[in-house]
Amino acid sequence: MRRLATALVVAAVAGTVATLAACDRTVAGGSTDGATVFRAACASCHGERGKPPQQMAAQLGVRDLTGAEFRARRDRATIEGQVRKGSGNGRMPGFEGALTADQIEAVTAYVLTLGD
């Protein structure tokens, strides 16, 4: 049951991003402002400022991007790779193709500032 719920949430997030991209062919209106891209593509799971709603964290293991554990081991390459390809456990979808390379770089830089 938990796997089904996880799969449904992942599909919903991926569908939302795909729908946003299909509407005007761009996410966040094509903005390359990291905070703007984060709000459009990431905040539905990770929260407006990188701290996910408690239910998302508890049920799906959505990472708190402001937490000390994440901040202690974050690095640009890992964050960018996860944004591009998604998480290894399949819970976070990849955004390569939905976001431009410039948007991925911008949102990566923004994530690196969360919790500071």
C-alpha positions in Angstrom: 0.0 0.0 0.0 2.8 2.4 0.9 4.5 1.7 -2.5 1.3 2.4 -4.3 0.9 5.7 -2.4 4.5 6.6 -3.2 4.0 5.8 -6.9 0.9 7.9 -7.0 2.6 10.9 -5.5 5.6 10.6 -7.8 3.2 10.3 -10.8 1.2 13.3 -9.7 4.4 15.4 -9.3 5.7 14.3 -12.6 2.3 15.0 -14.2 2.2 18.4 -12.7 5.6 19.3 -14.1 4.7 17.9 -17.4 1.4 19.8 -17.5 3.2 23.0 -16.6 5.7 22.5 -19.3 3.1 21.6 -21.8 0.9 24.7 -21.1 3.5 27.3 -22.2 6.3 25.0 -23.0 8.2 26.3 -20.0 8.3 25.8 -16.2 8.2 29.1 -14.2 7.7 31.0 -17.5 11.2 30.1 -18.5 12.6 32.0 -15.6 16.2 31.3 -14.6 15.7 32.7 -11.1 16.4 29.8 -8.7 13.7 30.7 -6.2 11.1 31.1 -8.9 12.0 27.7 -10.4 12.0 26.1 -7.0 8.5 27.5 -6.2 7.2 26.2 -9.6 8.8 22.7 -9.6 9.9 21.8 -6.1 7.8 23.5 -3.5 4.8 21.2 -3.9 6.9 18.4 -2.2 9.7 20.3 -0.4 7.7 23.2 0.8 8.0 26.9 -0.1 11.4 27.3 1.7 12.8 23.8 1.5 11.1 22.3 4.6 8.5 19.8 3.5 5.1 19.5 5.1 5.2 16.9 7.9 3.0 14.5 6.0 5.3 14.5 3.0 8.3 13.9 5.1 6.6 11.1 7.2 4.9 9.2 4.4 7.2 9.7 1.5 10.5 10.5 3.1 10.7 13.9 1.3 14.0 15.5 2.4 14.1 18.6 4.5 16.5 20.8 2.4 17.0 23.2 5.4 17.9 20.5 7.9 21.4 20.2 9.4 21.9 16.6 8.1 21.2 17.7 4.5 23.2 20.9 4.8 26.2 19.0 6.2 26.6 16.8 3.1 25.1 18.8 0.3 27.2 19.6 -2.7 26.5 21.1 -6.1 27.1 17.9 -8.2 24.8 15.8 -6.0 22.0 18.3 -6.0 22.2 18.9 -9.7 22.3 15.2 -10.5 19.2 14.6 -8.4 17.3 17.4 -10.0 18.2 16.1 -13.4 17.7 12.4 -12.9 15.6 12.1 -9.7 16.4 10.2 -6.6 17.9 6.7 -6.5 14.8 5.4 -4.7 12.5 6.7 -7.4 10.5 8.9 -5.1 11.7 12.1 -6.6 11.2 12.4 -10.4 14.0 13.8 -12.6 13.3 17.2 -14.1 15.7 16.9 -17.1 13.6 17.9 -20.1 11.0 19.7 -18.0 13.6 22.3 -16.9 16.2 23.9 -19.1 19.9 23.4 -18.2 20.0 27.1 -17.0 16.9 26.4 -14.8 18.6 23.3 -13.3 21.7 25.3 -12.5 19.7 28.1 -11.0 17.6 25.8 -8.8 20.7 23.9 -7.7 22.3 27.2 -6.6 19.1 28.1 -4.8 18.9 24.8 -2.9 22.5 25.3 -1.8 21.4 28.5 0.0 18.4 27.0 1.9 18.8 26.8 5.6 21.7 29.3 5.7 
